[in-house]
Amino acid sequence: MKCISALEVDLDRSPIGTRSRATDELLGQPVLTRTLKQLARAEKSERIFVICPDAQRSRCESLIPGELQDRVTVRAPRVTVDPYRNLIRTARKWSLDSWRGGLGGTTSVDEYTRSDELAILAHEEKADCVVSAPSCAPLIDPTMIDALIDHADETSEEARMTFAQAPPGLVPTVFRRELLLEMGQKHVPPGFVMAYKPDAPMMDLTHKSCCFTAPESVRYAAGRLIVDTDRAFDTVRGFLQTNQPIEAERVADWLLKRERTTIPDLPREVEIELTTEDQLPNALLRPRGDRVPNRGPIGLGIVEGITSELARYDDALIVLGGFGEPLLHPRFADILKILKNAGVYGVAVRTNGLALDRAMAELLIEHNVDVVNVMLDAWSPERYAEVQGAARLDEVRQNLANLATTKREHETPAPLVVAELTKTVETMDEMEAFFDGWLREEGWANIRGYSHYAGQLPDRAVMSMSPPTRFSCWQIRNRATVLADGRLATCDQDFAGRHTVGSLSESSLEDVWKCGFYENLRADHDAGGLTILPLCAACDEWHRP
């Protein structure tokens, strides 16, 4: 079986839209050079092809180490149109540390695999399979590459691609030529093959022979090892500085330990409550109306402070949501402008959709909002009226139809619409119709587990989804919730704001995020005490990202 390797390189922009780091020095060597050396250590791949813009060929060739000059070929792309690139960039923003989990079933493989380009390459080189790898993956494991190629050969009668569940950048994906030709003709990304389709349901591919079973630590570790963000660069450099051999299990073990012991200087994601006003104050499944103290509207200065701090990182995420309707903030347009001018990487809006008129749709598109998360909680008008306390589903659906029309007029995939249903005893019978229906209409949907907010609301969950063994809360280590009065909530379960950590009208986000109280709370969770805050002991949401 003839197998070749390929990676797509752009020395200016990465596939996810950030600055390319292919030429950046990483402990004395350019990132691309390190990646090529790792790929060349794989014995089962005959040749490596670097696909880059024609104007960058000489620069790419200069990054090939001397000992690999005879094994690496640099070529210009044959296909210039990439219809899914912007869609994939938007859909993957909230899943960069995981191999899958992106909106619409997108995976990390979609970020760096052009099926049409690889189909032409496989045909021209008469290759039976192609190893697709990121161009900036200095920790890619050559032993795993060979293992995946062997697995692809052994399962060739039943599988046309071979992948492994692993952190992005640790292992590649192997595609057989016939699958590349089939996808390439339609210009579809690999995620289209792997994603759930309501009209053609099938077993998840992780349970089929196309999924190579990686070691347990590799399957459970998370962390971006594709060097295309500030945090990913720091992560990869951190492992290289340990001087350990670059082996998948060693890297995964290091990632798992790092996740348990390291607190970032700033949270990756911040949810900002703009106001507690809401058109659905009697909603049954969420804290709204009289259950939430009157707060806000939040001041623009607080929003500016948050965004200026988060702008230190090129993968920062902001969600405009909280326990009210963000679109009702009197200066919502100015807030979007602040976020856009600061260059925040990902922006999402959690909304009930009632104020999402045509003018608002134009505003969201103008300011590059990535995701509109619409909290519907029902499929039928009757169930909507029951759980939302008002018969207004038709209004929301019309607003979403208008948003779809506006996006077509602007020829943009964003903002992506994610309809959400909370799974409870009241909504259980509509869950399948909701998920499949919105998947057909928008390409994605979300089923959210019900939260009783640490006993502050009645428990309407169908069953408990908490793991049997408690571990330290993920949220207090990676995510922050800012209330509309500027205070930092301990977590998003504290909708009443009874246990806030500090005020961003008086301190910076970093100072509050790293203050002594928060450090003590995290240490309490690590020790399994759960004694500092009464909400923690009663919470069932500690395992959720």
N, C-alpha and C positions, 0 to 999 in steps of 0.2 A: 504493500500500500504506500503510495507516494503522498507524503504530507509536507506542506510548506507553512510558514508562519507569515502573518501580515499585520501591520499596524499603520493606522492613519495618523499623520502628523501635520499639525499646523503650528508654526513657530510663533504665531501672533495670538491666536485664541484657542482655548481648550474646547472640547466637544460640549461641555456644560456651560460655556459662555464666559468663563473667567479668563484671566491672563494666562497664556501658555507659559509653563515653566520647563519646557523641554530643554532649553539652553541654560537654565539656572545651575549654578554650581551647588552640588550636594556633597558635602565633605570631600571637596577636591575634584569631583567629576561631574560633568553635565548629566542631568537627569536622563535624557535620551540615551546617552552613552551607557549609563548603568543598566538601563532597561535592555538594550541590545546585548550586552554581555550576559545578562541572565537568560535571555531567550536562546543565545548561542550555546549555552551549556546543556540544553536539551538535545538528546542524541537522536530522537525519533523524527525530528523535523529537518528536512534537507536544506532548506534555504529560507532566508528572511527577506521580506519585501517591505520597504518603507514607502508609503504612498503619501506624497505631499504636494502642495501647489508647485507648479512648474517654476515659479519665480524663487522658490525656496530650496531648490534641489542642491545647489552648491553648498548652501549652509548646512543642510542635512547631511550631505556627504562628508563634510568636515567633522561631523560628530561621530562618525563610525571609527571605532578604534582600529589601528593598523592591522592587528591580527585577524580582523573580521572583514577586511576589504573584499576578499574573494567569496564571502558567504552572504553578504548583504547587498541587495539591489535597491536603489532609489528610483522611483518612477512617479510620473505625474498621474493624477486620477483620470480615468476614462469617462466618468460620469460627473457632470457639473451641477446637476439639479439634485437637491436633497429636500424633498417635500416634508419630511417628518422631523427635521432637525430642531426647529423651534418648539414643536410640540413636545418632543422628548426632553429638551432642556427644561421646559416649564414643569412637566409631569414628574421629573426626578428630583426637584429641589428639596423636598422634604424627606428624601430617602437616600441621601448620598452615602451614608455609612453602611448601607445594606445592599446585598446583591439584587434583591427585588423589593417590592413594596411601593413602587412608584404608581402614580395615578394611571388608570387604564391598563394596569398590568405591566407597566414598563419596568425594565431591569437595568442593572449597570451595563449589561452587554449591549443594550440599545445605544448607550452613550458613545461607544467607540466602534461599533460594527455597522458598516455599510454593506448590506447584503448584495446590492447591485454591483458595487465595485469588486467585492470578493468573488462574485459569480464570474465576472470577466477574467479576473486573475486566475481562478481555478481552471477555467476553460483554456486560456492561453498557455498555462503551464502544464496542462494535462494532469493536474493534481487530483487525487482521490478525496483529499480533505484539506481544509485550511484551518490553522490555529489562529484565531482572532484574539489579539491582545491589545491592551491600552499602550499608548506610546510612552506614557510617564508612569511606569509601574516598576520601580527599581527593586521591589521585593517579590516579584513574580517568581514562583518556585519551579525550577527546571525539572526537578524530580516529579512534581505533580503534572507538568506538561507531558512528560513521557508516559505517566500513568494514564492520563486522559486519552492520549493517542492510542495506547494499547487497548483501553476499554472501548474506544470507538471502533477499533478493528474487530474486537471480539463480539461486539453487538451490532455489526454492520447490517445484519439481516433484519433487524427490528428497530434500529434507531438511526436517525439521520443527523443528529447533533448530540454532543456530549458536553455536559456542564457539571459543575460542582457547587454545592452550597458553601460559599466562602466569602469573606470580606472582599469588596471590590479591589482589584489589583493584585490579589494573591495568586489566583489561578486564571487561565484563559478559558475560552470556549472553543470546541472543535466542531466544525461544520463539514458535513459531507457535500461534495460538489452538487449532487442532484437537488439537495435542499436549497443551496445557495442560488441555483439557477431558477428554481421555482419562486423563491422570495424575490430574487433580483428582477424578474420580469414584472413584478407588481410594485417594486421599490418599497416593500414593507420591512420594518425592523424585526429582529428576532422575537421581541416581546409579543408580537402579534401571534406567533406560533405558540407561545407559552401561556398566554392569558386565557382566563375563563371566558367562554362565549355561551350565553344563555340558549342560543339556538343550535349549538353543537357541543353540548356538555361532554366532558371526558375526565378521566382520572388525572389528578394533578401530576405534572411531569416529574416531580420529585420522587414519586412512587414508581416510576418506570425505569427501564434499563438505560435510558438516555442520561439519567442522573448518576454520576459517579459518586460513590459513598466516601466522602472525605472523613478524616478523623473527627471525633466528637467536638474537640475544642475548635476546630476549623469551622464546623457547622454553626457553632453557637457564638463565636466571636463577632464583634461588630467594630467597624472603624474603617475609614477610607484610606486605602493604600495607593490610590491613583493620585499622583502629585499634581493636582490642579486647583487646590485651595490652600490658604494659609495654614489651616489646621492640619490638612493632610500632609503638607510639607513638614510641619513640626512632628507629626506622628511618625513618618518614615525616618526622618533624621533621628528621632529618639530611639527607634529600634536599632538603627545602624550604629549608634554610639555605644550600644551594649556589646558590640563586637561578637555577637552570636552568629553562628552560621545562618544563612538565609534559607530556612526550611519552614514549610507551612505550619507545622505544629508548634514550633518555637515562636513564630510570629503570633499565632493565635493565642498561645498561653500568655505571651507578653501583653497582648491587647486586653485579654480578660482581666489580668491583674491590674493593668493601668486603669481600666474602667472602674474598678473597685476602690482605687487608692488616689485618684487624681480628680481635682475639682478645677474646671476651666476658669480662667480669669473673668470671663463673662459667659452668661448662658448662651447656648447656640440659638435658642428660640425664646422670644418674649411675646406674651399675649398682653395686649393693651386694651383695657376696658375704656371706651370713650365716653359712655354715658350709661345710666341705669334706666333710662326711659325705654319703653317697649310698647308696641301696639298689641301685644298678646300677653297682658299681665296675668291672665288666668291660666297660662299654659301649665299642664299637669305634670310634665316630665322633666321640667327644668326650673331652676330657681329664677323666678321672675316676679314682677309686681311687688306686693306688700312683703314678700319674703326677703327682698333685697333692700337694704337701707338706701336711701336716696343719696347718690354720689354724682359729682361731676356737674356739667361736662368738663372733661379733662382740659387743662391748659395747654396751649401750643408750646409753651416753653418746656414743659415736662417731656412732651413728645420729641422736641428738638434735642433735648439732652440725651434721651435714650438712643435716638438714631445716630447721633454724633459719636457716642461710645461704641455702639455696635458696628459702625462703619470701619472700625479698626480691623475687622475681619471681612473677607470677601464671600463668606457663605452664611452670613447672619440672616435669620428669619424673623419676621414680625407678623403676628396675627392680630387683626383688629376685631375684638370680640368681647369677651367678658360676660357680664350678666345683664346686658341690655342690648339694644339695637344700635350698632355703630353708625348706621347710615343716618340716624337722627341727630348726630352731633351737628350743631349749627355751623361749624367750620370744617366739615368733613373734607371738602375739596382742598382746603389749605393743609390738612394733615396728610393727604395723599401727596401733595406737592412736596412737603417736607421729606417724606420717605423717598420719593423719586430723586430729589436733589442730593440726598445723602448717599444714594447708590446702594440702598439695602438690597441684598441679593434676592430674597423671596418675600413677597407680600401676599397675605391671604386675608379675606374678610369672612367672618362668620355672621350670617344674617338670616332673618326670617323671610327675606325676599319681598316684603310688602312695599318697601320704598324703592325697589329696584326698577324704577321707570326708565324710559328711553334716555333721558338726560343723565341719569345716574350710570347707565350702561356706557355712554360716551365718556363719562368721567373716569370710570374704571379702566377703560381701554387706553385713554390718553395718558394715564399715570402708571401704566405697566403693572397693574394688579395681576397676579398669577392665578389665584384660585378664589372662587366664590363658593363658600361652603354654606349651602342652604339647608337650614334645620326644619325639615318638614314633618318627620315623625309619623307619617301616614301615607297611604297610597290612594285611598278613596276619600271623597269629600266628607262622607259621614264620619269616618274615623278621625279625619283631620279636625273637624268641628269638636269632636269629643275630647281629644287630647290637647288641642290648642285653645279651646274655649271660645272659638269664633269660626264661623263658616266662611273662610276666605281663601281656600285652596285654589279656586279658579283665578283669583287675582294674581297669586304667586306664579301659577303656571303661565299666565299671559305675560307676566314680566320676564320669565325665563325664555319664552318664545321670542320676545322683543330683543333680549340680550343676544340670542342666537342669530337673529337677523342682523343686528348691529355688528357682530363679529364677522359675519360673512361680508358685509359691506366694507369693512376695514381689512379684510383678508388676513385675519389673525386668529390663532387658536386660543389665545388668552383673552380674558380669564377663563380657566377651565371651571366648569360648574360641577360641584360634587353635592348631590342630594344626599341628605343624611336622615336615617331613621334610628331612633333609640329602641332597642329590643327590650320589650316589657311584656307583662301578661296582657296588656291592652293591645299591643301592636304585633304580637307574635304571628297571628294568622295572616297578616299582610306583608310579612317580611320578604318572602320569596317573590311575590308580585312586585314589590317595591324595588328590590335589588335588580331583578332581571329587567324590569321596565325602564328604570333609569339608566341601566347599562346600555340598553338599546338606544335610548334617546340622547344620552350625553357621553357614553363610553366608559362611565365609571359611576359608582355609588358607594356609600359608606354605611355600614351597620355598626352602630355604637352601643356598647354595653351601658346599661342603666347604672347610674350612681345615686346612692342615697345620701351622698355628701357627708360621710362619717356619721350617719344616724340623724342628720338634721332634716331629712325628708323621709317620707314613708318608703319602705323597701318594695319596689314594684318589679324587681329583677325576676326573670324566669328561673335562674339558678345562679349561684355564685361562680364567678370565673377566676377567682383568685387562686394562684398556685398553692399547693399544700404546705410548702415551706416558705416562710416569710424571709425576705432579704431587704436590704436598704432601699428606701424609696428612690426610684430613678429620677423623679421630677425635681426633687430638691437639689439635685446635682447638675441638672442640665437645662432646666426650663424655669422661667420666671413669669409671674402674673402680676401686672400692675393695675391697680384699681383706679377708677375714674377720679378719685381725690388725690392721686399721686402716691399713695402708699403701696409698698410691695407686699403682696400677700404671701404667706408662707408657702401656699400652693393653690392650685385652682379649685380645691375643695372648700376653701374658706370664703364662700360667697358673701358672708355677712361681714367679713373684714375684722373678725374678733382677734385674730392672731397675726397681725402684720409685723413685718420685720423692721421697717423704717420708711421714711418718706423721701421720694425723689425730688420733692420741692426743696428739700434741705440738704440732701446728700447725693452723690453720684450713684449710678447703678452699680458700678464695680465696688464701691465702698459698702453699700448695703448687702450686695451679693456675698461679700467676703467678711462680713461683720462677725463679731464673736458669737452672737446668738445663733446665727445660721451655722457656724462651724460647730457649735455645741450640739445643735439639732442633728446635723449629719453624723457626728460622732455617736450620738445616742442611738441613731438608727443602725449604724455599723455594729454597735455592741448589742443590738437587739433589745434595748431597754424600752423605747417608746414611752418614756416617762415625762418628757418635757412639755409636750402638747397633748391635751386630751383628744383632739381630733385624730391624731395619728393612730392610736390604739384601736379606734372604731372604724378606721378607713379600710375600704376594700380596693382602692384604686392605686395602691403603692407600686404595682407591677407594670402599670401602663406608661408608655412614653409620653 
